[in-house]
Amino acid sequence: MPEEEVVEIKFRLYDGSDMGPFRYSPASTIAMLKERIVAEWPKDKKIAPKGANDIKLINAGKILENNKIVGQCRVHCGDLPEAVITMHVVVQPSVTKVKTEKKVDEPPRNNLCSCSIM
């Protein structure tokens, strides 16, 4: 019985440390990888993602989309044997829109615009 093909991936964090390598099926989605990163995130890091939407994965200079599968992310380099893939993890917390209160002391802005057509 042939052994099921697996892909080994390690994740390089913002401070240069690594998570993994972890083993994934080539059919695993990028969204699944992000969920695991959130679950396994080191507790001692200053910056931590709150959810999978706060993470961007970069492989071979490209930001990976959630619906892509791991099998599509491999970069074949000639005769080199299959090795561990390193993906870079960027944490960008989602920005919540906060209404700012207008200062009472601040005078209203006068929008002045003039156009000249010659």
All heavy atoms as an XYZ file, in Angstrom:
918
protein
N       0.838     -1.170      0.000
C       0.000      0.000      0.000
C       0.890      1.242      0.000
O       1.724      1.421      0.878
C      -0.875     -0.033      1.262
C      -1.892      1.051      1.312
S      -3.108      0.615      2.583
C      -3.139      2.124      3.475
N       0.722      2.148     -0.996
C       1.586      3.320     -1.063
C       1.271      4.302      0.058
O       0.133      4.454      0.468
C       1.271      3.922     -2.429
C      -0.080      3.423     -2.783
C      -0.218      2.086     -2.108
N       2.337      4.934      0.535
C       2.180      5.916      1.605
C       1.535      7.178      1.033
O       1.862      7.616     -0.065
C       3.553      6.252      2.187
C       3.489      7.170      3.377
C       4.867      7.441      3.945
O       5.673      6.498      4.027
O       5.112      8.596      4.297
N       0.599      7.754      1.791
C      -0.069      8.971      1.347
C       0.921     10.117      1.303
O       1.735     10.288      2.210
C      -1.219      9.316      2.294
C      -2.010     10.519      1.852
C      -3.134     10.836      2.816
O      -3.714      9.888      3.384
O      -3.406     12.018      3.005
N       0.862     10.891      0.242
C       1.772     12.020      0.079
C       1.426     13.109      1.096
O       0.267     13.417      1.325
C       1.633     12.586     -1.339
C       2.583     13.694     -1.639
C       2.399     14.237     -3.045
O       1.535     13.753     -3.775
O       3.132     15.168     -3.380
N       2.437     13.648      1.728
C       2.253     14.750      2.676
C       3.228     15.864      2.326
O       4.257     15.644      1.685
C       2.459     14.321      4.147
C       1.374     13.366      4.592
C       3.824     13.755      4.368
N       2.878     17.066      2.757
C       3.720     18.232      2.542
C       4.109     18.764      3.912
O       3.254     18.930      4.777
C       2.953     19.317      1.749
C       3.810     20.548      1.554
C       2.483     18.765      0.411
N       5.400     18.997      4.106
C       5.862     19.559      5.374
C       6.018     21.068      5.218
O       6.656     21.544      4.287
C       7.201     18.943      5.787
C       7.067     17.547      6.317
C       8.352     17.064      6.949
O       9.270     16.731      6.188
O       8.425     17.048      8.196
N       5.402     21.790      6.154
C       5.425     23.253      6.101
C       5.833     23.798      7.464
O       5.336     23.338      8.489
C       4.043     23.823      5.728
C       3.594     23.282      4.375
C       4.074     25.348      5.699
C       2.180     23.668      3.999
N       6.738     24.769      7.455
C       7.026     25.512      8.687
C       6.659     26.959      8.428
O       6.655     27.436      7.293
C       8.482     25.352      9.125
C       9.514     26.029      8.262
C      10.898     25.833      8.841
C      11.943     26.431      7.920
N      13.289     26.268      8.459
N       6.315     27.641      9.499
C       5.834     29.009      9.399
C       6.825     29.947     10.075
O       7.144     29.783     11.241
C       4.453     29.128     10.052
C       3.439     28.212      9.421
C       3.083     27.030     10.044
C       2.873     28.521      8.197
C       2.160     26.177      9.474
C       1.949     27.673      7.614
C       1.591     26.491      8.250
N       7.323     30.921      9.330
C       8.277     31.905      9.846
C       7.486     33.105     10.361
O       6.745     33.728      9.619
C       9.233     32.310      8.728
C      10.224     33.373      9.025
C      11.561     32.956      9.626
N      12.016     31.611      9.490
C      12.956     31.185      8.629
N      13.522     32.015      7.791
N      13.333     29.927      8.628
N       7.656     33.386     11.649
C       6.919     34.466     12.286
C       7.647     35.796     12.124
O       8.795     35.842     11.681
C       6.707     34.147     13.764
C       6.024     32.804     14.053
C       5.845     32.609     15.546
C       4.695     32.707     13.336
N       7.001     36.875     12.533
C       7.522     38.235     12.347
C       8.865     38.470     13.017
O       9.648     39.301     12.574
C       6.506     39.268     12.853
C       6.254     39.187     14.336
C       6.995     39.932     15.242
C       5.273     38.341     14.845
C       6.774     39.843     16.597
C       5.038     38.260     16.192
C       5.788     39.013     17.074
O       5.565     38.922     18.414
N       9.168     37.721     14.092
C      10.425     37.941     14.808
C      11.538     36.987     14.365
O      12.602     36.952     14.964
C      10.205     37.829     16.320
C       9.724     36.450     16.755
O       9.460     35.601     15.873
O       9.608     36.229     17.971
N      11.285     36.220     13.322
C      12.290     35.300     12.793
C      12.222     33.898     13.357
O      12.928     33.010     12.902
N      11.382     33.678     14.365
C      11.241     32.331     14.914
C      10.310     31.512     14.016
O       9.585     32.056     13.185
C      10.693     32.392     16.348
O       9.399     32.971     16.354
N      10.363     30.207     14.183
C       9.575     29.305     13.341
C       8.583     28.494     14.162
O       8.838     28.182     15.328
C      10.487     28.323     12.599
C      11.333     28.997     11.539
O      10.916     30.052     11.020
O      12.418     28.469     11.219
N       7.483     28.153     13.531
C       6.521     27.184     14.071
C       6.564     25.982     13.134
O       6.485     26.132     11.929
C       5.095     27.760     14.041
C       4.816     28.835     15.039
S       3.142     29.537     14.857
C       2.110     28.109     14.988
N       6.664     24.800     13.711
C       6.642     23.604     12.864
C       8.019     23.034     12.682
O       8.930     23.354     13.420
N       8.176     22.157     11.737
C       7.303     21.879     10.599
C       6.102     21.005     10.976
O       6.170     20.186     11.880
C       8.206     21.157      9.614
C       9.266     20.530     10.439
C       9.425     21.405     11.658
N       4.998     21.253     10.258
C       3.785     20.469     10.388
C       3.566     19.721      9.081
O       3.980     20.171      8.019
C       2.577     21.379     10.665
C       2.722     22.197     11.918
C       2.866     23.573     11.852
C       2.690     21.589     13.168
C       2.979     24.341     13.010
C       2.812     22.353     14.330
C       2.956     23.722     14.249
N       2.866     18.605      9.179
C       2.592     17.793      7.992
C       1.135     17.995      7.571
O       0.234     17.922      8.392
C       2.868     16.335      8.289
C       4.342     16.089      8.613
C       4.559     14.707      9.177
N       4.272     13.675      8.216
C       5.173     13.022      7.501
N       6.432     13.305      7.670
N       4.824     12.106      6.657
N       0.945     18.262      6.278
C      -0.381     18.498      5.721
C      -0.586     17.651      4.475
O       0.355     17.348      3.751
C      -0.563     19.971      5.325
C      -0.544     20.918      6.484
C       0.615     21.587      6.839
C      -1.686     21.145      7.230
C       0.634     22.461      7.908
C      -1.673     22.020      8.305
C      -0.515     22.673      8.631
O      -0.499     23.532      9.692
N      -1.820     17.349      4.211
C      -2.200     16.715      2.960
C      -2.144     17.779      1.869
O      -2.443     18.944      2.126
C      -3.625     16.163      3.082
O      -4.159     15.933      1.813
N      -1.767     17.418      0.639
C      -1.767     18.403     -0.445
C      -3.155     18.989     -0.715
O      -3.268     20.043     -1.328
C      -1.274     17.609     -1.655
C      -0.505     16.473     -1.082
C      -1.181     16.147      0.216
N      -4.207     18.344     -0.233
C      -5.572     18.842     -0.434
C      -6.013     19.819      0.656
O      -7.110     20.366      0.579
C      -6.537     17.664     -0.496
N      -5.176     20.071      1.659
C      -5.512     21.015      2.727
C      -5.575     22.431      2.157
O      -4.772     22.803      1.316
C      -4.457     20.985      3.833
O      -4.368     19.708      4.392
N      -6.513     23.225      2.664
C      -6.639     24.600      2.182
C      -5.796     25.545      3.027
O      -5.421     25.222      4.153
C      -8.105     25.077      2.232
O      -8.534     25.101      3.598
C      -9.009     24.190      1.395
N      -5.533     26.713      2.468
C      -4.779     27.750      3.182
C      -5.559     28.178      4.423
O      -4.974     28.437      5.477
C      -4.486     28.945      2.255
C      -3.624     28.501      1.064
C      -3.824     30.088      3.017
C      -2.304     27.839      1.430
N      -6.881     28.215      4.330
C      -7.709     28.566      5.486
C      -7.473     27.584      6.636
O      -7.426     27.989      7.810
C      -9.183     28.586      5.094
N      -7.297     26.301      6.328
C      -7.023     25.294      7.359
C      -5.663     25.558      8.017
O      -5.524     25.410      9.237
C      -7.057     23.891      6.754
C      -8.436     23.461      6.285
S      -8.424     21.973      5.262
C      -7.905     20.740      6.425
N      -4.683     25.953      7.225
C      -3.362     26.272      7.771
C      -3.455     27.455      8.725
O      -2.874     27.435      9.812
C      -2.380     26.608      6.644
C      -1.605     25.464      5.999
C      -2.509     24.484      5.293
C      -0.574     26.016      5.048
N      -4.210     28.479      8.342
C      -4.356     29.664      9.176
C      -5.027     29.321     10.507
O      -4.628     29.834     11.557
C      -5.163     30.738      8.443
C      -4.406     31.376      7.293
C      -5.271     32.423      6.629
C      -4.544     33.126      5.506
N      -5.382     34.204      4.924
N      -6.030     28.459     10.467
C      -6.703     28.044     11.699
C      -5.720     27.345     12.639
O      -5.731     27.574     13.839
C      -7.881     27.118     11.386
C      -9.050     27.799     10.721
C      -9.741     28.820     11.584
O      -9.700     28.701     12.834
O     -10.333     29.763     11.027
N      -4.867     26.504     12.088
C      -3.887     25.809     12.923
C      -2.864     26.784     13.493
O      -2.445     26.643     14.653
C      -3.181     24.710     12.133
C      -2.206     23.941     12.998
C      -1.861     22.625     12.473
N      -1.052     21.867     13.412
C      -0.452     20.754     13.102
N      -0.587     20.237     11.901
N       0.277     20.119     14.003
N      -2.468     27.771     12.705
C      -1.511     28.768     13.194
C      -2.095     29.501     14.392
O      -1.419     29.701     15.404
C      -1.122     29.756     12.073
C      -0.291     29.046     11.008
C      -0.371     30.963     12.638
C      -0.074     29.858      9.750
N      -3.358     29.896     14.294
C      -4.006     30.593     15.410
C      -4.051     29.688     16.639
O      -3.750     30.122     17.759
C      -5.427     31.057     15.016
C      -6.184     31.579     16.224
C      -5.356     32.118     13.927
N      -4.383     28.418     16.446
C      -4.483     27.472     17.565
C      -3.126     27.204     18.213
O      -3.034     27.028     19.431
C      -5.103     26.166     17.078
N      -2.059     27.179     17.424
C      -0.729     26.819     17.918
C       0.159     28.039     18.209
O       1.336     27.877     18.493
C      -0.014     25.939     16.880
C      -0.777     24.711     16.468
C      -0.351     23.469     17.207
O       0.737     23.461     17.795
O      -1.127     22.516     17.180
N      -0.386     29.251     18.108
C       0.422     30.470     18.245
C       1.121     30.488     19.604
O       0.494     30.262     20.632
C      -0.467     31.706     18.113
C       0.335     32.957     17.927
C       0.701     33.830     18.901
C       0.872     33.467     16.713
N       1.443     34.860     18.363
C       1.566     34.655     17.023
C       0.857     33.032     15.396
C       2.219     35.420     16.061
C       1.505     33.792     14.442
C       2.171     34.967     14.764
N       2.432     30.766     19.636
C       3.165     30.812     20.903
C       2.609     31.881     21.834
O       2.332     33.002     21.415
C       4.596     31.162     20.473
C       4.667     30.865     19.012
C       3.289     31.027     18.475
N       2.462     31.529     23.104
C       1.870     32.431     24.101
C       2.794     33.584     24.475
O       2.343     34.598     24.975
C       1.503     31.647     25.373
C       0.584     30.481     25.125
C      -0.780     30.937     24.684
C      -1.678     29.724     24.523
N      -2.668     29.859     23.506
N       4.102     33.444     24.225
C       5.050     34.470     24.658
C       5.241     35.602     23.650
O       6.028     36.509     23.892
C       6.399     33.820     24.965
C       7.013     33.147     23.746
O       6.274     32.802     22.800
O       8.249     32.948     23.737
N       4.526     35.605     22.557
C       4.684     36.641     21.527
C       3.875     37.881     21.878
O       2.765     37.790     22.394
C       4.228     36.130     20.149
C       4.977     34.905     19.669
C       6.412     35.223     19.396
C       7.132     33.974     18.912
N       8.550     34.114     18.952
N       4.441     39.061     21.586
C       3.757     40.323     21.863
C       2.554     40.517     20.950
O       1.521     41.006     21.361
C       4.719     41.506     21.675
C       5.820     41.553     22.695
C       6.739     42.721     22.427
C       7.902     42.716     23.401
N       8.856     43.784     23.125
N       2.721     40.164     19.687
C       1.655     40.303     18.702
C       1.049     38.928     18.473
O       1.771     37.972     18.198
C       2.202     40.868     17.379
C       2.822     42.245     17.613
C       1.109     40.935     16.327
C       3.569     42.794     16.422
N      -0.274     38.841     18.588
C      -0.951     37.556     18.388
C      -2.218     37.776     17.572
O      -2.939     38.745     17.788
C      -1.292     36.923     19.733
N      -2.488     36.883     16.620
C      -3.723     37.005     15.842
C      -4.922     36.568     16.676
O      -4.833     35.654     17.478
C      -3.493     36.048     14.673
C      -2.563     35.018     15.218
C      -1.691     35.743     16.201
N      -6.047     37.260     16.493
C      -7.277     36.877     17.197
C      -8.039     35.820     16.418
O      -8.806     35.062     16.989
C      -8.144     38.099     17.423
C      -7.534     39.076     18.394
C      -8.401     40.284     18.598
C      -7.694     41.242     19.549
N      -8.284     42.557     19.535
N      -7.821     35.785     15.125
C      -8.504     34.814     14.286
C      -7.750     34.631     12.983
O      -6.751     35.314     12.716
N      -8.234     33.708     12.167
C      -7.567     33.400     10.901
C      -7.583     34.584      9.939
O      -6.698     34.700      9.091
C      -8.216     32.182     10.257
N      -8.558     35.480     10.065
C      -8.624     36.635      9.177
C      -7.534     37.664      9.462
O      -7.295     38.550      8.650
C      -9.999     37.308      9.268
C     -11.081     36.448      8.670
O     -10.825     35.627      7.796
N     -12.295     36.617      9.147
N      -6.878     37.551     10.605
C      -5.791     38.467     10.960
C      -4.447     38.033     10.368
O      -3.444     38.708     10.562
C      -5.634     38.563     12.479
C      -6.802     39.260     13.145
O      -7.642     39.841     12.433
O      -6.880     39.222     14.380
N      -4.439     36.889      9.682
C      -3.179     36.315      9.191
C      -3.130     36.338      7.666
O      -4.117     36.041      7.000
C      -3.031     34.859      9.666
C      -2.914     34.807     11.185
C      -1.832     34.182      9.019
C      -2.876     33.406     11.728
N      -1.953     36.677      7.156
C      -1.664     36.520      5.730
C      -0.474     35.579      5.632
O       0.488     35.708      6.371
C      -1.328     37.858      5.084
C      -2.504     38.814      4.995
C      -2.150     39.986      4.126
C      -3.192     41.048      4.109
N      -4.508     40.668      3.775
N      -0.562     34.610      4.726
C       0.547     33.691      4.482
C       1.193     34.053      3.157
O       0.499     34.272      2.158
C       0.048     32.246      4.426
C      -0.393     31.641      5.745
C      -0.872     30.209      5.537
C       0.732     31.656      6.754
N       2.520     34.103      3.166
C       3.269     34.444      1.964
C       4.194     33.285      1.637
O       4.933     32.797      2.486
C       4.087     35.734      2.173
C       3.148     36.884      2.525
C       4.911     36.052      0.931
C       3.853     38.155      2.922
N       4.120     32.848      0.379
C       4.987     31.769     -0.090
C       5.505     32.155     -1.464
O       4.721     32.523     -2.339
C       4.221     30.445     -0.166
C       5.116     29.308     -0.581
O       6.230     29.170     -0.114
N       4.619     28.482     -1.480
N       6.810     32.098     -1.652
C       7.455     32.433     -2.923
C       7.059     33.831     -3.385
O       6.822     34.070     -4.553
C       7.123     31.389     -3.991
N       6.933     34.762     -2.421
C       6.641     36.147     -2.751
C       5.194     36.449     -3.074
O       4.866     37.548     -3.482
N       4.298     35.482     -2.878
C       2.885     35.691     -3.191
C       2.036     35.490     -1.946
O       2.263     34.559     -1.177
C       2.432     34.709     -4.264
C       3.124     34.933     -5.588
C       2.639     33.962     -6.622
C       3.417     34.204     -7.911
N       3.183     33.179     -8.899
N       1.046     36.379     -1.770
C       0.085     36.211     -0.683
C      -0.885     35.120     -1.101
O      -1.451     35.162     -2.193
C      -0.653     37.531     -0.398
C       0.341     38.592      0.077
C      -1.753     37.309      0.633
C      -0.264     39.962      0.263
N      -1.059     34.132     -0.232
C      -1.891     32.983     -0.565
C      -3.352     33.240     -0.206
O      -3.659     33.762      0.859
C      -1.384     31.744      0.178
C       0.087     31.401     -0.081
C       0.496     30.211      0.750
C       0.315     31.118     -1.554
N      -4.232     32.856     -1.101
C      -5.664     33.022     -0.889
C      -6.205     31.835     -0.100
O      -5.724     30.702     -0.246
C      -6.371     33.127     -2.231
C      -5.926     34.333     -3.047
C      -6.495     34.327     -4.447
O      -7.477     33.600     -4.695
O      -5.950     35.034     -5.297
N      -7.237     32.085      0.711
C      -7.807     31.049      1.581
C      -8.311     29.833      0.824
O      -8.268     28.727      1.335
C      -8.945     31.624      2.425
C      -8.435     32.524      3.520
O      -7.264     32.502      3.872
N      -9.318     33.338      4.057
N      -8.801     30.003     -0.390
C      -9.388     28.882     -1.116
C      -8.363     28.039     -1.876
O      -8.705     27.003     -2.425
C     -10.475     29.375     -2.076
C      -9.939     30.362     -3.091
O      -8.789     30.789     -3.025
N     -10.776     30.760     -4.018
N      -7.102     28.467     -1.898
C      -6.053     27.659     -2.547
C      -5.727     26.453     -1.691
O      -5.910     26.466     -0.484
C      -4.787     28.481     -2.749
C      -4.878     29.441     -3.886
C      -3.531     29.552     -4.523
C      -3.670     30.373     -5.785
N      -2.633     30.098     -6.713
N      -5.208     25.424     -2.324
C      -4.801     24.235     -1.580
C      -3.283     24.171     -1.517
O      -2.583     24.778     -2.328
C      -5.388     22.942     -2.191
C      -4.917     22.734     -3.632
C      -6.908     22.944     -2.112
C      -5.281     21.373     -4.198
N      -2.794     23.432     -0.547
C      -1.351     23.323     -0.308
C      -0.625     22.768     -1.536
O       0.469     23.211     -1.867
C      -1.085     22.441      0.937
C       0.392     22.142      1.088
C      -1.625     23.125      2.180
N      -1.245     21.848     -2.234
C      -0.626     21.254     -3.418
C      -0.315     22.270     -4.502
O       0.599     22.076     -5.302
N      -1.049     23.380     -4.532
C      -0.813     24.428     -5.529
C       0.317     25.372     -5.114
O       0.742     26.190     -5.911
C      -2.084     25.260     -5.731
C      -3.231     24.499     -6.321
C      -4.509     25.324     -6.333
O      -4.790     26.048     -5.391
N      -5.274     25.193     -7.397
N       0.787     25.277     -3.894
C       1.769     26.228     -3.365
C       3.202     25.760     -3.520
O       4.122     26.484     -3.168
C       1.498     26.491     -1.874
S      -0.112     27.179     -1.576
N       3.393     24.586     -4.005
C       4.763     24.071     -4.121
C       5.512     24.752     -5.241
O       4.970     25.004     -6.303
C       4.744     22.574     -4.415
C       4.288     21.767     -3.262
C       4.599     20.334     -3.518
N       3.588     19.534     -2.864
C       3.409     18.265     -3.090
N       4.137     17.646     -3.979
N       2.495     17.607     -2.457
N       6.772     25.022     -4.981
C       7.658     25.568     -5.996
C       8.667     24.481     -6.300
O       9.438     24.076     -5.436
C       8.378     26.840     -5.482
C       9.332     27.365     -6.534
C       7.368     27.890     -5.100
N       8.647     23.981     -7.521
C       9.581     22.922     -7.900
C      10.866     23.553     -8.407
O      10.847     24.386     -9.302
C       8.968     22.032     -8.975
C       7.736     21.324     -8.499
N       7.789     20.270     -7.620
C       6.428     21.547     -8.742
C       6.560     19.849     -7.357
N       5.711     20.615     -8.027
N      11.961     23.151     -7.806
C      13.263     23.730     -8.143
C      14.155     22.666     -8.766
O      14.987     22.066     -8.092
C      13.929     24.318     -6.904
S      12.971     25.613     -6.130
N      13.955     22.419    -10.015
C      14.812     21.484    -10.735
C      14.832     20.105    -10.115
O      13.801     19.488     -9.897
N      16.025     19.602     -9.815
C      16.182     18.253     -9.290
C      16.246     18.201     -7.771
O      16.578     17.160     -7.213
C      17.468     17.620     -9.868
C      17.370     17.446    -11.379
O      16.243     17.231    -11.863
O      18.417     17.530    -12.038
N      15.953     19.301     -7.090
C      15.999     19.289     -5.638
C      14.896     18.397     -5.090
O      13.769     18.409     -5.582
C      15.822     20.706     -5.078
C      16.945     21.693     -5.363
C      16.584     23.065     -4.816
C      18.235     21.208     -4.742
N      15.210     17.620     -4.079
C      14.161     16.777     -3.489
C      13.131     17.643     -2.768
O      13.407     18.782     -2.412
C      14.940     15.909     -2.492
C      16.151     16.698     -2.171
C      16.485     17.493     -3.403
N      11.946     17.068     -2.606
C      10.900     17.784     -1.877
C      11.400     18.059     -0.469
O      11.843     17.168      0.234
C       9.616     16.952     -1.831
C       8.982     16.741     -3.190
C       8.506     18.044     -3.820
O       7.997     18.913     -3.101
O       8.665     18.179     -5.037
N      11.347     19.295     -0.058
C      11.840     19.690      1.253
C      10.727     20.396      2.012
O       9.606     20.509      1.530
C      13.047     20.610      1.084
N      11.068     20.872      3.185
C      10.106     21.606      3.995
C       9.860     22.964      3.341
O      10.789     23.673      2.984
C      10.640     21.797      5.436
C       9.694     22.641      6.251
C      10.881     20.455      6.097
N       8.581     23.317      3.191
C       8.209     24.611      2.632
C       8.150     25.611      3.771
O       7.557     25.341      4.813
C       6.836     24.520      1.936
C       6.894     23.548      0.759
C       6.372     25.898      1.480
C       5.537     23.259      0.148
N       8.767     26.771      3.590
C       8.701     27.836      4.585
C       7.737     28.899      4.091
O       7.905     29.435      3.001
C      10.077     28.469      4.831
O      10.981     27.453      5.272
C      10.002     29.566      5.873
N       6.712     29.159      4.901
C       5.754     30.217      4.587
C       5.905     31.314      5.639
O       6.061     31.021      6.817
C       4.325     29.681      4.604
C       4.030     28.723      3.495
S       2.296     28.291      3.487
C       2.259     27.160      2.103
N       5.871     32.537      5.193
C       5.985     33.674      6.103
C       4.599     34.068      6.588
O       3.648     34.112      5.814
C       6.681     34.848      5.417
C       8.102     34.553      5.092
N       9.141     34.894      5.923
C       8.672     33.904      4.046
C      10.283     34.485      5.397
N      10.026     33.886      4.258
N       4.511     34.354      7.881
C       3.239     34.715      8.503
C       3.267     36.204      8.830
O       4.164     36.680      9.518
C       3.018     33.914      9.810
C       1.701     34.306     10.457
C       3.062     32.422      9.528
N       2.278     36.919      8.320
C       2.126     38.342      8.617
C       0.838     38.490      9.413
O      -0.215     38.019      8.995
C       2.057     39.185      7.326
C       1.820     40.651      7.642
C       3.328     39.019      6.512
N       0.939     39.139     10.571
C      -0.242     39.362     11.404
C      -0.685     40.803     11.202
O       0.070     41.736     11.464
C       0.065     39.105     12.897
C      -1.158     39.384     13.746
C       0.543     37.684     13.100
N      -1.900     40.957     10.704
C      -2.502     42.274     10.521
C      -3.866     42.251     11.186
O      -4.842     41.810     10.580
C      -2.661     42.604      9.040
C      -1.363     42.845      8.330
C      -1.582     43.233      6.888
O      -2.430     42.686      6.206
N      -0.801     44.181      6.419
N      -3.926     42.693     12.446
C      -5.220     42.690     13.129
C      -6.237     43.516     12.363
O      -5.913     44.571     11.828
C      -4.923     43.322     14.489
C      -3.443     43.208     14.656
C      -2.861     43.211     13.272
N      -7.448     42.991     12.279
C      -8.496     43.714     11.567
C      -8.820     44.997     12.323
O      -8.900     45.013     13.542
C      -9.734     42.843     11.406
O     -10.085     42.279     12.639
N      -8.973     46.051     11.575
C      -9.206     47.366     12.153
C     -10.700     47.531     12.398
O     -11.505     47.333     11.499
C      -8.700     48.477     11.207
C      -8.971     49.848     11.788
C      -7.229     48.291     10.921
N     -11.045     47.880     13.633
C     -12.444     48.140     13.946
C     -12.700     49.624     13.753
O     -11.895     50.464     14.145
C     -12.787     47.741     15.389
O     -11.908     48.447     16.262
C     -12.612     46.253     15.593
N     -13.818     49.914     13.147
C     -14.158     51.309     12.896
C     -14.730     51.906     14.167
O     -15.711     51.431     14.694
C     -15.163     51.409     11.761
C     -14.595     50.978     10.436
C     -15.583     51.167      9.329
C     -14.974     50.733      8.005
N     -15.892     50.886      6.900
N     -14.078     52.943     14.633
C     -14.507     53.620     15.845
C     -14.931     55.029     15.466
O     -14.183     55.756     14.802
C     -13.356     53.672     16.887
C     -13.791     54.412     18.126
C     -12.878     52.276     17.208
N     -16.123     55.394     15.869
C     -16.581     56.752     15.599
C     -15.832     57.704     16.521
O     -15.759     57.489     17.720
C     -18.082     56.876     15.838
C     -18.905     56.165     14.823
C     -20.369     56.457     15.043
C     -21.201     55.797     13.974
N     -22.626     56.093     14.133
N     -15.286     58.722     15.916
C     -14.581     59.714     16.714
C     -15.536     60.853     17.005
O     -16.299     61.285     16.138
C     -13.337     60.235     15.975
O     -13.742     60.781     14.726
C     -12.327     59.127     15.747
N     -15.499     61.301     18.227
C     -16.346     62.418     18.609
C     -15.713     63.705     18.120
O     -14.509     63.901     18.230
C     -16.509     62.457     20.128
C     -17.237     61.262     20.688
C     -17.387     61.367     22.197
O     -17.300     62.485     22.729
O     -17.589     60.320     22.818
N     -16.568     64.579     17.585
C     -16.051     65.871     17.132
C     -15.768     66.741     18.346
O     -16.532     66.755     19.300
C     -17.061     66.558     16.226
C     -17.201     65.905     14.891
C     -18.066     66.734     13.985
C     -18.131     66.095     12.616
N     -18.900     66.920     11.688
N     -14.684     67.439     18.283
C     -14.337     68.340     19.369
C     -15.211     69.582     19.272
O     -15.420     70.135     18.183
C     -12.859     68.718     19.294
C     -11.934     67.547     19.538
C     -10.500     67.996     19.485
C      -9.575     66.813     19.695
N      -8.176     67.198     19.586
N     -15.708     70.006     20.395
C     -16.574     71.175     20.431
C     -15.785     72.427     20.123
O     -16.274     73.355     19.467
C     -17.275     71.284     21.811
C     -18.146     72.514     21.886
C     -18.053     70.021     22.097
N     -14.546     72.495     20.556
C     -13.721     73.681     20.372
C     -13.238     73.843     18.939
O     -12.777     74.913     18.561
C     -12.505     73.632     21.298
C     -12.907     73.609     22.764
O     -14.037     74.020     23.071
O     -12.081     73.168     23.587
N     -13.324     72.795     18.155
C     -12.789     72.817     16.803
C     -13.763     73.542     15.879
O     -14.925     73.170     15.778
C     -12.568     71.385     16.328
C     -11.755     71.293     15.073
C     -11.457     69.844     14.743
O     -10.828     69.178     15.581
O     -11.871     69.408     13.666
N     -13.305     74.592     15.187
C     -14.211     75.307     14.276
C     -14.532     74.429     13.057
O     -13.724     73.589     12.663
C     -13.404     76.545     13.873
C     -11.983     76.160     14.076
C     -11.973     75.176     15.215
N     -15.703     74.610     12.482
C     -16.054     73.803     11.309
C     -15.123     74.125     10.147
O     -14.677     75.269      9.983
C     -17.501     74.204     11.018
C     -17.684     75.518     11.681
C     -16.745     75.551     12.845
N     -14.863     73.134      9.350
C     -13.992     73.327      8.195
C     -14.792     73.937      7.055
O     -15.921     73.551      6.786
C     -13.412     71.996      7.720
C     -12.447     71.388      8.665
C     -11.883     70.151      8.056
N     -10.989     69.485      8.986
C     -10.410     68.334      8.754
N     -10.647     67.693      7.626
N      -9.609     67.790      9.636
N     -14.184     74.857      6.397
C     -14.780     75.429      5.194
C     -14.077     74.824      4.005
O     -12.878     75.019      3.812
C     -14.611     76.957      5.173
C     -15.413     77.627      6.266
O     -16.439     77.103      6.664
N     -14.956     78.778      6.735
N     -14.810     74.064      3.229
C     -14.223     73.451      2.052
C     -14.263     74.448      0.921
O     -15.330     74.830      0.434
C     -14.982     72.181      1.666
C     -14.799     71.097      2.690
O     -13.796     71.060      3.382
N     -15.767     70.209      2.795
N     -13.121     74.907      0.527
C     -13.014     75.840     -0.561
C     -12.318     75.162     -1.714
O     -11.272     74.563     -1.553
C     -12.218     77.082     -0.142
C     -12.804     77.905      1.021
C     -11.836     79.007      1.403
C     -14.146     78.472      0.635
N     -12.918     75.303     -2.845
C     -12.337     74.685     -4.026
C     -12.519     75.655     -5.185
O     -13.585     76.252     -5.350
C     -13.027     73.370     -4.313
S     -12.379     72.549     -5.770
N     -11.517     75.811     -5.952
C     -11.658     76.644     -7.129
C     -11.012     75.940     -8.299
O      -9.970     75.318     -8.173
C     -11.029     78.022     -6.901
O      -9.646     77.863     -6.685
N     -11.648     76.038     -9.431
C     -11.138     75.411    -10.638
C     -10.964     76.473    -11.711
O     -11.782     77.387    -11.827
C     -12.107     74.347    -11.157
S     -12.328     73.006     -9.997
N      -9.949     76.335    -12.480
C      -9.718     77.243    -13.601
C      -9.566     76.422    -14.864
O      -8.703     75.547    -14.938
C      -8.447     78.066    -13.401
O      -8.551     78.848    -12.243
N     -10.408     76.688    -15.828
C     -10.321     75.987    -17.103
C      -9.792     76.967    -18.117
O     -10.360     78.035    -18.329
C     -11.700     75.447    -17.531
C     -12.201     74.481    -16.482
C     -11.592     74.785    -18.900
C     -13.587     73.990    -16.723
N      -8.723     76.622    -18.741
C      -8.107     77.543    -19.702
C      -8.092     76.935    -21.063
O      -7.955     75.849    -21.330
C      -6.704     77.908    -19.269
C      -6.691     78.528    -17.899
S      -5.042     78.968    -17.458
C      -5.237     80.711    -17.353
